[in-house]
Amino acid sequence: MKLKYIAPLRGELSVPGDKSISHRSIMFGALAQGRTEVSNFLTGADCLSTIACFRKMGIEIKQNGSDVTVSGKGLHGLSSPSGILDAGNSGTTVRLMSGILAGQRFDSCITGDESICRRPMKRVMQPLTEMGASIVSRQGNGCAPLEIRPAKLHGIRYQSPVASAQVKSCVLLAGLYADGKTSVTEPVVSRNHSELMLRYFGADLTAEGTTVTIAPEPVLTGQKIKVPGDISSAAYFIAAALLVPGSEVLLKNVGINPTRDGMLRVCQAMGADITLLNEDHSGAEPCADLLVRSSSLHGTVIEGEIIPTLIDELPILAVLAAFADGTTIIRDAAELKVKESDRIAVMTNNLTRIGCDVEATDDGMIIRGGKPLHGAVIDSQKDHRVAMSFAVAALACSGETEIRDSDCVTISYPGFYGDLRTLCR
């Protein structure tokens, strides 16, 4: 894929449904009794992997574009799969499903692609083992494939060493099958989509401070879910509109959950002109239209409690920092090393290729912005967020940028390049 500056971005766009919420709508719908109807479901490869896994366990799931119907069979209605469950490139699928599978009465094995089989799974294996689960890494390296056998689960109070929605959700889902209440305490609050949706389906769940507690054996009931636009997908168009002079873009129905809105807060701290319109707080997940205009940006510090609210947006924020005046420091983000790629290394290498003064640190980056930047050949390492970030950078660089393995964006946003072209006309 080759890109370069074309014209200011103009128009309005509805980004695809939130990936985190789409995953959970299938999982929780499968564990509920009755029908769950999902609209604006994200049809990216990751979420389709979740659908495939539950179909393999006997759940009827009908899909018509972004409308999905799940015929749930209740908490104990899953069937033994005929073979290995394949999560593709989806870490969310592996980690959350590990909690569900730990409570089943059948053997299972879940794996994924080459990238998934390098990502750390000990962070979910440890708490599940504390609960009594029988879960082992087939290769003995703490990574997928994971083999899970039936076991009696016990409620625990788990002190998570990391603020991770995937770890928290995994433990809470295993807690549905435990013999008592299960609690998870995090260093800071991570995204809370599981808590909101589990409660919406009927789970007995409470949250106080950084601790979430769930009671076992609830009767979950199928629901209607309208998935808001994914702020992680909107982030690329926010950045493009901010960087390309003369741009003005309206992004419709974007999720603004306060455990996910760090991108907006950091952009505004950098001087971004972003206005929230038509805010809707009537459902479980708040949303709004975002009006974004091109802006002169300055550096900032991104650290501490805000990191879990924007961990997936840090690559595109690094791009914004490269074009902003002054220095931006990203710290407390060592989690970037264990995503689809080592995003600290990959972003640093590629930012250097386009002429940015950037330095990698153990837990982030130091980006000295404001220099003129130029097109280059970008190695995405097949990481969808890296590819989309440099597609945006290309619009503000001089010359042409080539992105290798650019089709990896299908993992989370199959129509990304088409939507970007639409706004650049």
NORSUL-V687484 format. One line per field, one symbol per residue. phi: phi as a letter, one per 30 degrees, with the letter a starting at -180 (. if undefined). burial: + if it has 24 or more other C-alpha atoms within 12 Angstrom, else -. A space follows every 10 residues. Layout:
# NORSUL-V687484
phi: ???
burial: ???
This chain:
# NORSUL-V687484
phi: .cbaecaedb kbacdddddd ddeddddddd dccjccccci ddcdeddddd edddddcicd bcbbiccbcc cdcieccdcd ddaddccicc dedddddedd ddcdcbdabb badedddcdd cddcdddddd djdcbbdedi cibddccbbe adccdbcccd dbdbdddede ddddddcdca dbbbccdbdc ecdddddddd djddbbbbic ccbbcdhdcd bebcbcdddd ddddeddedd ddddeidabc cchcdbeddb ceedddeddd jdcbccbhdb cdcdcdbadc cbbebdcbda ccaiddeddb edcdedddde ddcddicccc bibdeddcde bddddddddd dddcjddbbd bdblbcccdj ddcbdadccd hhceddeddd ddeedccdic cccdhddddd ebaecedddd dedcd
burial: ++++++++++ ++++++++++ ++++++++++ ++++++++++ ++++++++++ ++++++++++ +++--+++++ ++++++++++ +--+++++++ ++++++++++ ++++++++++ +++-++++++ ++++++++++ +++++++--- --++++++++ ++++++++++ -+++++++++ ++++++++-- ++++++-+++ ++++++++++ ++++++---+ ++++++++++ ++++++++++ ++++++++++ +++++-++++ ++++++++++ ++++++++++ ++++-+---- ---+++++++ ++++++++++ ++++++++++ ++++++++++ ++++++++++ ++++++++++ ++++++++++ ++++++++++ --++++++++ +-++++++++ ++++++++++ +++++++--+ ++++-+++++ +++++++-++ +-++-
